Amino acid sequence: METKNQCLKMREVEEPYEVWQTPDGSWEWRVLKKWQLDDDKEYARWFCAVKSPFTFGSFEYGDVYVKEIKANAVKQEADPPRPEYDRCNAGHSLVLMEGSGGKKIWDCPICKKGMEEEENEITLPNGMKMWKKNGETFCGWKDKIKEGNN
Ligand SMILES: [Zn+2]
């Protein structure tokens, strides 16, 4: 049963394969590389970034025996997928995207402020308009969008 080691390529500390913590959270191992496929082997090692009461908030890097980690720590649930950000249409700041490649959720403070000052509607440099209606912020090519009965 030959399977490839999927964790052989070194990862950055912000993007570890796994995170293990002691139950009290005082120790943390971020697994950046697994040297072997079979972690149950006697001297199986992981290359880790380790945070502990002795590292004063920073990480120390080095090989750790898998057995040692498993005896003391619990594997943490993987982070939920991170939200995506994009620039607001005027390029001021990052705004949250709803879903991958989805619509922008407008929280650009500069655009919002501009809208308040310009009677709840502004035209962005690319010709797109933003406006407020019923407390909600809309964005689009307004002349092409029907707004109901108004
Ligand atoms: Zn903006």
Backbone and ligand atoms as CSV (ligand in chain L), in Angstrom:
chain,resi,resn,atom,element,x,y,z
A,1,MET,N,N,0.848,-1.196,0.000
A,1,MET,CA,C,0.000,0.000,0.000
A,1,MET,C,C,0.883,1.245,0.000
A,2,GLU,N,N,1.307,1.666,-1.171
A,2,GLU,CA,C,2.202,2.826,-1.272
A,2,GLU,C,C,1.384,4.093,-1.509
A,3,THR,N,N,1.368,4.984,-0.550
A,3,THR,CA,C,0.686,6.263,-0.728
A,3,THR,C,C,1.714,7.369,-0.607
A,4,LYS,N,N,1.472,8.453,-1.317
A,4,LYS,CA,C,2.428,9.553,-1.306
A,4,LYS,C,C,2.251,10.395,-0.039
A,5,ASN,N,N,3.344,10.852,0.487
A,5,ASN,CA,C,3.308,11.768,1.624
A,5,ASN,C,C,2.843,13.139,1.141
A,6,GLN,N,N,1.631,13.512,1.536
A,6,GLN,CA,C,1.052,14.778,1.071
A,6,GLN,C,C,1.574,15.971,1.873
A,7,CYS,N,N,2.339,15.715,2.887
A,7,CYS,CA,C,2.760,16.786,3.793
A,7,CYS,C,C,4.280,16.949,3.805
A,8,LEU,N,N,4.888,16.628,2.669
A,8,LEU,CA,C,6.350,16.658,2.590
A,8,LEU,C,C,6.870,18.056,2.263
A,9,LYS,N,N,6.078,18.817,1.551
A,9,LYS,CA,C,6.502,20.161,1.154
A,9,LYS,C,C,6.375,21.101,2.358
A,10,MET,N,N,7.439,21.865,2.613
A,10,MET,CA,C,7.456,22.763,3.767
A,10,MET,C,C,6.420,23.863,3.619
A,11,ARG,N,N,5.657,24.059,4.687
A,11,ARG,CA,C,4.650,25.121,4.675
A,11,ARG,C,C,5.073,26.281,5.561
A,12,GLU,N,N,4.413,27.423,5.353
A,12,GLU,CA,C,4.651,28.584,6.207
A,12,GLU,C,C,3.887,28.411,7.521
A,13,VAL,N,N,4.316,29.158,8.523
A,13,VAL,CA,C,3.717,29.031,9.850
A,13,VAL,C,C,2.249,29.458,9.853
A,14,GLU,N,N,1.881,30.356,8.946
A,14,GLU,CA,C,0.482,30.809,8.882
A,14,GLU,C,C,-0.407,29.765,8.209
A,15,GLU,N,N,0.202,28.794,7.556
A,15,GLU,CA,C,-0.600,27.832,6.805
A,15,GLU,C,C,-0.159,26.398,7.069
A,16,PRO,N,N,-0.217,26.012,8.313
A,16,PRO,CA,C,0.285,24.678,8.668
A,16,PRO,C,C,-0.650,23.573,8.176
A,17,TYR,N,N,-0.086,22.367,8.071
A,17,TYR,CA,C,-0.931,21.210,7.739
A,17,TYR,C,C,-1.904,20.919,8.874
A,18,GLU,N,N,-1.366,20.978,10.070
A,18,GLU,CA,C,-2.180,20.686,11.251
A,18,GLU,C,C,-1.744,21.576,12.401
A,19,VAL,N,N,-2.654,21.792,13.322
A,19,VAL,CA,C,-2.332,22.508,14.554
A,19,VAL,C,C,-2.713,21.620,15.733
A,20,TRP,N,N,-1.759,21.419,16.619
A,20,TRP,CA,C,-2.005,20.623,17.831
A,20,TRP,C,C,-1.792,21.511,19.042
A,21,GLN,N,N,-2.674,21.359,20.034
A,21,GLN,CA,C,-2.545,22.154,21.249
A,21,GLN,C,C,-2.741,21.288,22.477
A,22,THR,N,N,-2.055,21.684,23.552
A,22,THR,CA,C,-2.350,21.055,24.831
A,22,THR,C,C,-3.750,21.498,25.246
A,23,PRO,N,N,-4.426,20.705,26.061
A,23,PRO,CA,C,-5.800,21.060,26.452
A,23,PRO,C,C,-5.915,22.455,27.049
A,24,ASP,N,N,-4.893,22.923,27.744
A,24,ASP,CA,C,-4.973,24.264,28.330
A,24,ASP,C,C,-4.522,25.352,27.354
A,25,GLY,N,N,-4.125,24.950,26.141
A,25,GLY,CA,C,-3.769,25.923,25.105
A,25,GLY,C,C,-2.409,26.584,25.283
A,26,SER,N,N,-1.660,26.167,26.287
A,26,SER,CA,C,-0.400,26.869,26.550
A,26,SER,C,C,0.705,26.455,25.576
A,27,TRP,N,N,0.574,25.247,25.032
A,27,TRP,CA,C,1.535,24.788,24.026
A,27,TRP,C,C,0.824,24.611,22.692
A,28,GLU,N,N,1.511,24.991,21.633
A,28,GLU,CA,C,0.936,24.810,20.307
A,28,GLU,C,C,2.013,24.339,19.335
A,29,TRP,N,N,1.664,23.301,18.585
A,29,TRP,CA,C,2.552,22.806,17.539
A,29,TRP,C,C,1.885,23.033,16.192
A,30,ARG,N,N,2.525,23.741,15.315
A,30,ARG,CA,C,2.022,23.888,13.955
A,30,ARG,C,C,2.869,22.998,13.049
A,31,VAL,N,N,2.241,22.041,12.453
A,31,VAL,CA,C,2.971,21.053,11.653
A,31,VAL,C,C,3.228,21.634,10.263
A,32,LEU,N,N,4.512,21.842,9.959
A,32,LEU,CA,C,4.877,22.476,8.685
A,32,LEU,C,C,5.392,21.466,7.669
A,33,LYS,N,N,5.757,20.284,8.160
A,33,LYS,CA,C,6.278,19.247,7.272
A,33,LYS,C,C,6.245,17.925,8.003
A,34,LYS,N,N,5.838,16.891,7.300
A,34,LYS,CA,C,5.907,15.545,7.882
A,34,LYS,C,C,6.982,14.764,7.135
A,35,TRP,N,N,7.912,14.250,7.887
A,35,TRP,CA,C,9.066,13.599,7.268
A,35,TRP,C,C,8.726,12.225,6.717
A,36,GLN,N,N,7.661,11.647,7.197
A,36,GLN,CA,C,7.333,10.279,6.810
A,36,GLN,C,C,5.828,10.162,6.612
A,37,LEU,N,N,5.459,9.074,5.954
A,37,LEU,CA,C,4.042,8.811,5.734
A,37,LEU,C,C,3.430,8.155,6.974
A,38,ASP,N,N,4.195,7.260,7.554
A,38,ASP,CA,C,3.695,6.507,8.702
A,38,ASP,C,C,4.061,7.218,10.006
A,39,ASP,N,N,3.125,7.947,10.567
A,39,ASP,CA,C,3.391,8.710,11.787
A,39,ASP,C,C,3.438,7.842,13.035
A,40,ASP,N,N,3.070,6.583,12.892
A,40,ASP,CA,C,3.079,5.701,14.056
A,40,ASP,C,C,4.415,4.978,14.232
A,41,LYS,N,N,5.335,5.231,13.312
A,41,LYS,CA,C,6.665,4.647,13.454
A,41,LYS,C,C,7.347,5.201,14.700
A,42,GLU,N,N,8.222,4.394,15.272
A,42,GLU,CA,C,8.842,4.718,16.563
A,42,GLU,C,C,9.423,6.138,16.620
A,43,TYR,N,N,10.208,6.511,15.635
A,43,TYR,CA,C,10.863,7.825,15.693
A,43,TYR,C,C,10.340,8.785,14.623
A,44,ALA,N,N,9.063,8.634,14.315
A,44,ALA,CA,C,8.455,9.533,13.334
A,44,ALA,C,C,8.548,10.977,13.827
A,45,ARG,N,N,8.908,11.877,12.912
A,45,ARG,CA,C,9.091,13.274,13.294
A,45,ARG,C,C,8.267,14.194,12.394
A,46,TRP,N,N,7.870,15.320,12.971
A,46,TRP,CA,C,7.285,16.413,12.210
A,46,TRP,C,C,8.166,17.637,12.403
A,47,PHE,N,N,8.306,18.411,11.346
A,47,PHE,CA,C,8.947,19.714,11.505
A,47,PHE,C,C,7.862,20.696,11.931
A,48,CYS,N,N,8.078,21.327,13.072
A,48,CYS,CA,C,7.008,22.140,13.667
A,48,CYS,C,C,7.471,23.546,14.025
A,49,ALA,N,N,6.505,24.447,14.059
A,49,ALA,CA,C,6.670,25.730,14.744
A,49,ALA,C,C,6.000,25.556,16.092
A,50,VAL,N,N,6.735,25.776,17.155
A,50,VAL,CA,C,6.240,25.475,18.495
A,50,VAL,C,C,6.152,26.746,19.332
A,51,LYS,N,N,4.985,26.929,19.924
A,51,LYS,CA,C,4.782,28.050,20.840
A,51,LYS,C,C,4.501,27.468,22.214
A,52,SER,N,N,5.151,28.004,23.223
A,52,SER,CA,C,4.971,27.483,24.573
A,52,SER,C,C,5.211,28.613,25.564
A,53,PRO,N,N,4.957,28.361,26.841
A,53,PRO,CA,C,5.252,29.408,27.844
A,53,PRO,C,C,6.717,29.825,27.818
A,54,PHE,N,N,7.566,28.997,27.223
A,54,PHE,CA,C,8.998,29.298,27.206
A,54,PHE,C,C,9.444,30.092,25.984
A,55,THR,N,N,8.521,30.277,25.026
A,55,THR,CA,C,8.917,31.011,23.812
A,55,THR,C,C,8.356,32.431,23.797
A,56,PHE,N,N,7.618,32.776,24.828
A,56,PHE,CA,C,7.143,34.148,25.030
A,56,PHE,C,C,6.433,34.707,23.802
A,57,GLY,N,N,5.480,33.955,23.321
A,57,GLY,CA,C,4.631,34.460,22.244
A,57,GLY,C,C,5.150,34.232,20.843
A,58,SER,N,N,6.411,33.852,20.703
A,58,SER,CA,C,6.913,33.600,19.352
A,58,SER,C,C,7.029,32.093,19.125
A,59,PHE,N,N,7.375,31.726,17.912
A,59,PHE,CA,C,7.511,30.315,17.560
A,59,PHE,C,C,8.974,29.908,17.502
A,60,GLU,N,N,9.223,28.692,17.956
A,60,GLU,CA,C,10.530,28.091,17.730
A,60,GLU,C,C,10.355,26.953,16.746
A,61,TYR,N,N,11.324,26.758,15.876
A,61,TYR,CA,C,11.205,25.794,14.802
A,61,TYR,C,C,12.131,24.615,15.016
A,62,GLY,N,N,11.604,23.437,14.714
A,62,GLY,CA,C,12.464,22.270,14.819
A,62,GLY,C,C,11.681,20.982,14.683
A,63,ASP,N,N,12.411,19.879,14.632
A,63,ASP,CA,C,11.772,18.568,14.553
A,63,ASP,C,C,11.262,18.138,15.926
A,64,VAL,N,N,10.088,17.550,15.926
A,64,VAL,CA,C,9.511,17.044,17.163
A,64,VAL,C,C,9.039,15.612,16.899
A,65,TYR,N,N,9.202,14.745,17.888
A,65,TYR,CA,C,8.685,13.388,17.739
A,65,TYR,C,C,7.164,13.413,17.755
A,66,VAL,N,N,6.567,12.745,16.794
A,66,VAL,CA,C,5.107,12.699,16.679
A,66,VAL,C,C,4.491,12.132,17.947
A,67,LYS,N,N,5.150,11.101,18.469
A,67,LYS,CA,C,4.679,10.428,19.678
A,67,LYS,C,C,4.521,11.416,20.831
A,68,GLU,N,N,5.491,12.324,20.919
A,68,GLU,CA,C,5.509,13.314,21.998
A,68,GLU,C,C,4.320,14.282,21.865
A,69,ILE,N,N,4.059,14.714,20.634
A,69,ILE,CA,C,2.946,15.638,20.409
A,69,ILE,C,C,1.623,14.950,20.720
A,70,LYS,N,N,1.481,13.737,20.180
A,70,LYS,CA,C,0.201,13.039,20.349
A,70,LYS,C,C,-0.079,12.700,21.805
A,71,ALA,N,N,0.976,12.538,22.581
A,71,ALA,CA,C,0.793,12.191,23.991
A,71,ALA,C,C,0.347,13.394,24.817
A,72,ASN,N,N,0.622,14.591,24.310
A,72,ASN,CA,C,0.368,15.787,25.117
A,72,ASN,C,C,-0.678,16.728,24.549
A,73,ALA,N,N,-0.997,16.558,23.277
A,73,ALA,CA,C,-1.805,17.583,22.617
A,73,ALA,C,C,-2.987,16.983,21.882
A,74,VAL,N,N,-3.881,17.856,21.501
A,74,VAL,CA,C,-5.078,17.484,20.765
A,74,VAL,C,C,-5.052,18.207,19.429
A,75,LYS,N,N,-5.386,17.479,18.380
A,75,LYS,CA,C,-5.417,18.099,17.056
A,75,LYS,C,C,-6.602,19.061,16.970
A,76,GLN,N,N,-6.322,20.276,16.487
A,76,GLN,CA,C,-7.362,21.300,16.403
A,76,GLN,C,C,-8.129,21.177,15.093
A,77,GLU,N,N,-9.387,21.544,15.173
A,77,GLU,CA,C,-10.203,21.557,13.962
A,77,GLU,C,C,-9.602,22.541,12.962
A,78,ALA,N,N,-9.686,22.195,11.704
A,78,ALA,CA,C,-9.173,23.097,10.673
A,78,ALA,C,C,-9.970,24.395,10.685
A,79,ASP,N,N,-9.297,25.474,10.366
A,79,ASP,CA,C,-9.967,26.774,10.298
A,79,ASP,C,C,-11.074,26.740,9.255
A,80,PRO,N,N,-12.164,27.421,9.519
A,80,PRO,CA,C,-13.173,27.555,8.462
A,80,PRO,C,C,-12.578,28.355,7.304
A,81,PRO,N,N,-13.088,28.154,6.100
A,81,PRO,CA,C,-12.513,28.876,4.959
A,81,PRO,C,C,-12.549,30.385,5.195
A,82,ARG,N,N,-11.479,31.040,4.823
A,82,ARG,CA,C,-11.394,32.478,5.050
A,82,ARG,C,C,-12.251,33.234,4.044
A,83,PRO,N,N,-12.870,34.302,4.507
A,83,PRO,CA,C,-13.648,35.099,3.558
A,83,PRO,C,C,-12.728,35.756,2.526
A,84,GLU,N,N,-13.272,36.026,1.372
A,84,GLU,CA,C,-12.489,36.669,0.330
A,84,GLU,C,C,-12.738,38.168,0.329
A,85,TYR,N,N,-11.695,38.885,0.016
A,85,TYR,CA,C,-11.808,40.335,-0.037
A,85,TYR,C,C,-11.427,40.825,-1.426
A,86,ASP,N,N,-11.998,41.971,-1.759
A,86,ASP,CA,C,-11.610,42.621,-2.998
A,86,ASP,C,C,-11.655,44.122,-2.755
A,87,ARG,N,N,-11.051,44.891,-3.630
A,87,ARG,CA,C,-11.127,46.342,-3.505
A,87,ARG,C,C,-12.546,46.805,-3.809
A,88,CYS,N,N,-12.964,47.857,-3.141
A,88,CYS,CA,C,-14.217,48.473,-3.537
A,88,CYS,C,C,-14.037,48.990,-4.961
A,89,ASN,N,N,-15.127,49.254,-5.644
A,89,ASN,CA,C,-15.018,49.622,-7.061
A,89,ASN,C,C,-14.241,50.915,-7.287
A,90,ALA,N,N,-14.160,51.748,-6.263
A,90,ALA,CA,C,-13.380,52.970,-6.390
A,90,ALA,C,C,-11.933,52.768,-5.942
A,91,GLY,N,N,-11.621,51.586,-5.477
A,91,GLY,CA,C,-10.249,51.267,-5.110
A,91,GLY,C,C,-9.815,51.794,-3.757
A,92,HIS,N,N,-10.744,52.219,-2.924
A,92,HIS,CA,C,-10.368,52.800,-1.629
A,92,HIS,C,C,-9.827,51.780,-0.653
A,93,SER,N,N,-10.583,50.727,-0.456
A,93,SER,CA,C,-10.231,49.796,0.618
A,93,SER,C,C,-10.761,48.403,0.283
A,94,LEU,N,N,-10.403,47.461,1.100
A,94,LEU,CA,C,-10.853,46.086,0.874
A,94,LEU,C,C,-12.267,45.900,1.388
A,95,VAL,N,N,-13.067,45.254,0.597
A,95,VAL,CA,C,-14.422,44.940,1.042
A,95,VAL,C,C,-14.644,43.438,0.920
A,96,LEU,N,N,-15.529,42.962,1.733
A,96,LEU,CA,C,-15.799,41.529,1.814
A,96,LEU,C,C,-16.565,41.033,0.589
A,97,MET,N,N,-16.196,39.872,0.120
A,97,MET,CA,C,-16.918,39.251,-0.976
A,97,MET,C,C,-17.871,38.211,-0.404
A,98,GLU,N,N,-19.020,38.117,-0.982
A,98,GLU,CA,C,-19.967,37.097,-0.564
A,98,GLU,C,C,-19.798,35.890,-1.467
A,99,GLY,N,N,-19.187,34.860,-0.962
A,99,GLY,CA,C,-18.937,33.678,-1.776
A,99,GLY,C,C,-17.791,33.917,-2.738
A,100,SER,N,N,-17.302,32.856,-3.321
A,100,SER,CA,C,-16.154,32.958,-4.203
A,100,SER,C,C,-16.546,33.649,-5.509
A,101,GLY,N,N,-15.899,34.778,-5.773
A,101,GLY,CA,C,-16.210,35.530,-6.978
A,101,GLY,C,C,-17.597,36.133,-6.954
A,102,GLY,N,N,-18.174,36.177,-5.773
A,102,GLY,CA,C,-19.544,36.670,-5.656
A,102,GLY,C,C,-19.612,38.175,-5.570
A,103,LYS,N,N,-20.739,38.671,-5.079
A,103,LYS,CA,C,-20.904,40.119,-5.028
A,103,LYS,C,C,-20.172,40.691,-3.825
A,104,LYS,N,N,-19.901,41.976,-3.925
A,104,LYS,CA,C,-19.191,42.643,-2.847
A,104,LYS,C,C,-20.175,43.108,-1.792
A,105,ILE,N,N,-19.823,42.872,-0.550
A,105,ILE,CA,C,-20.637,43.389,0.540
A,105,ILE,C,C,-20.025,44.724,0.929
A,106,TRP,N,N,-20.796,45.784,0.762
A,106,TRP,CA,C,-20.188,47.097,0.782
A,106,TRP,C,C,-19.934,47.631,2.173
A,107,ASP,N,N,-18.685,47.675,2.557
A,107,ASP,CA,C,-18.373,48.295,3.838
A,107,ASP,C,C,-17.197,49.248,3.710
A,108,CYS,N,N,-17.029,49.800,2.512
A,108,CYS,CA,C,-15.958,50.783,2.335
A,108,CYS,C,C,-16.387,52.098,2.975
A,109,PRO,N,N,-15.672,52.540,3.992
A,109,PRO,CA,C,-16.100,53.747,4.713
A,109,PRO,C,C,-16.057,54.996,3.841
A,110,ILE,N,N,-15.129,55.059,2.910
A,110,ILE,CA,C,-15.009,56.266,2.080
A,110,ILE,C,C,-16.196,56.369,1.130
A,111,CYS,N,N,-16.549,55.253,0.498
A,111,CYS,CA,C,-17.710,55.248,-0.392
A,111,CYS,C,C,-18.981,55.588,0.377
A,112,LYS,N,N,-19.108,55.006,1.554
A,112,LYS,CA,C,-20.321,55.242,2.341
A,112,LYS,C,C,-20.446,56.701,2.741
A,113,LYS,N,N,-19.332,57.275,3.131
A,113,LYS,CA,C,-19.322,58.673,3.540
A,113,LYS,C,C,-19.680,59.545,2.342
A,114,GLY,N,N,-19.072,59.240,1.209
A,114,GLY,CA,C,-19.358,59.983,-0.012
A,114,GLY,C,C,-20.836,59.930,-0.344
A,115,MET,N,N,-21.432,58.794,-0.137
A,115,MET,CA,C,-22.837,58.631,-0.453
A,115,MET,C,C,-23.711,59.506,0.432
A,116,GLU,N,N,-23.333,59.579,1.692
A,116,GLU,CA,C,-24.116,60.398,2.605
A,116,GLU,C,C,-24.029,61.865,2.235
A,117,GLU,N,N,-22.847,62.264,1.789
A,117,GLU,CA,C,-22.657,63.674,1.455
A,117,GLU,C,C,-23.307,64.030,0.129
A,118,GLU,N,N,-23.391,63.093,-0.769
A,118,GLU,CA,C,-23.938,63.380,-2.091
A,118,GLU,C,C,-25.330,62.785,-2.254
A,119,GLU,N,N,-26.172,63.105,-1.327
A,119,GLU,CA,C,-27.578,62.713,-1.412
A,119,GLU,C,C,-27.745,61.224,-1.684
A,120,ASN,N,N,-27.024,60.451,-0.940
A,120,ASN,CA,C,-27.206,58.997,-0.975
A,120,ASN,C,C,-26.881,58.340,-2.302
A,121,GLU,N,N,-26.164,59.052,-3.153
A,121,GLU,CA,C,-25.766,58.391,-4.401
A,121,GLU,C,C,-24.432,58.959,-4.874
A,122,ILE,N,N,-23.552,58.072,-5.245
A,122,ILE,CA,C,-22.305,58.553,-5.822
A,122,ILE,C,C,-22.006,57.776,-7.090
A,123,THR,N,N,-21.248,58.386,-7.959
A,123,THR,CA,C,-20.789,57.718,-9.168
A,123,THR,C,C,-19.313,57.395,-8.993
A,124,LEU,N,N,-18.994,56.141,-9.172
A,124,LEU,CA,C,-17.613,55.708,-9.000
A,124,LEU,C,C,-16.807,56.035,-10.251
A,125,PRO,N,N,-15.500,56.084,-10.113
A,125,PRO,CA,C,-14.650,56.437,-11.260
A,125,PRO,C,C,-14.918,55.571,-12.503
A,126,ASN,N,N,-15.338,54.364,-12.311
A,126,ASN,CA,C,-15.579,53.515,-13.482
A,126,ASN,C,C,-16.996,53.672,-14.040
A,127,GLY,N,N,-17.728,54.665,-13.535
A,127,GLY,CA,C,-19.059,54.923,-14.060
A,127,GLY,C,C,-20.159,54.202,-13.315
A,128,MET,N,N,-19.782,53.266,-12.469
A,128,MET,CA,C,-20.757,52.533,-11.690
A,128,MET,C,C,-21.332,53.436,-10.611
A,129,LYS,N,N,-22.552,53.193,-10.246
A,129,LYS,CA,C,-23.170,54.011,-9.213
A,129,LYS,C,C,-23.390,53.190,-7.941
A,130,MET,N,N,-23.334,53.904,-6.825
A,130,MET,CA,C,-23.716,53.311,-5.555
A,130,MET,C,C,-24.785,54.172,-4.946
A,131,TRP,N,N,-25.763,53.542,-4.356
A,131,TRP,CA,C,-26.832,54.322,-3.728
A,131,TRP,C,C,-27.396,53.558,-2.547
A,132,LYS,N,N,-28.077,54.328,-1.727
A,132,LYS,CA,C,-28.689,53.755,-0.540
A,132,LYS,C,C,-30.194,53.760,-0.681
A,133,LYS,N,N,-30.788,52.683,-0.252
A,133,LYS,CA,C,-32.237,52.624,-0.277
A,133,LYS,C,C,-32.686,51.731,0.874
A,134,ASN,N,N,-33.594,52.242,1.647
A,134,ASN,CA,C,-34.117,51.510,2.799
A,134,ASN,C,C,-32.995,50.987,3.699
A,135,GLY,N,N,-31.985,51.809,3.858
A,135,GLY,CA,C,-30.887,51.439,4.744
A,135,GLY,C,C,-29.900,50.462,4.138
A,136,GLU,N,N,-30.157,50.002,2.914
A,136,GLU,CA,C,-29.240,49.068,2.263
A,136,GLU,C,C,-28.403,49.784,1.217
A,137,THR,N,N,-27.222,49.281,0.988
A,137,THR,CA,C,-26.347,49.874,-0.004
A,137,THR,C,C,-26.351,49.033,-1.269
A,138,PHE,N,N,-26.624,49.673,-2.379
A,138,PHE,CA,C,-26.618,48.976,-3.660
A,138,PHE,C,C,-25.480,49.482,-4.521
A,139,CYS,N,N,-25.099,48.684,-5.454
A,139,CYS,CA,C,-24.011,49.063,-6.343
A,139,CYS,C,C,-24.309,48.483,-7.711
A,140,GLY,N,N,-24.159,49.275,-8.735
A,140,GLY,CA,C,-24.401,48.742,-10.075
A,140,GLY,C,C,-24.545,49.857,-11.092
A,141,TRP,N,N,-24.963,49.461,-12.278
A,141,TRP,CA,C,-25.208,50.445,-13.337
A,141,TRP,C,C,-26.664,50.842,-13.201
A,142,LYS,N,N,-26.886,51.935,-12.478
A,142,LYS,CA,C,-28.225,52.240,-12.003
A,142,LYS,C,C,-29.208,52.453,-13.145
A,143,ASP,N,N,-28.750,53.050,-14.212
A,143,ASP,CA,C,-29.679,53.327,-15.303
A,143,ASP,C,C,-30.213,52.048,-15.933
A,144,LYS,N,N,-29.530,50.928,-15.686
A,144,LYS,CA,C,-29.980,49.661,-16.251
A,144,LYS,C,C,-30.779,48.826,-15.252
A,145,ILE,N,N,-30.871,49.334,-14.042
A,145,ILE,CA,C,-31.545,48.549,-13.005
A,145,ILE,C,C,-32.876,49.192,-12.657
A,146,LYS,N,N,-33.894,48.405,-12.716
A,146,LYS,CA,C,-35.207,48.903,-12.313
A,146,LYS,C,C,-35.325,48.837,-10.800
A,147,GLU,N,N,-35.832,49.887,-10.243
A,147,GLU,CA,C,-35.899,49.942,-8.780
A,147,GLU,C,C,-37.316,49.826,-8.269
A,148,GLY,N,N,-38.190,49.230,-9.010
A,148,GLY,CA,C,-39.540,49.052,-8.506
A,148,GLY,C,C,-40.420,50.253,-8.799
A,149,ASN,N,N,-41.203,50.658,-7.818
A,149,ASN,CA,C,-42.262,51.641,-8.040
A,149,ASN,C,C,-41.807,53.085,-7.883
A,150,ASN,N,N,-40.591,53.313,-7.504
A,150,ASN,CA,C,-40.186,54.696,-7.216
A,150,ASN,C,C,-40.092,55.559,-8.468
L,1,ZN,ZN,ZN,-14.676,52.871,-1.682
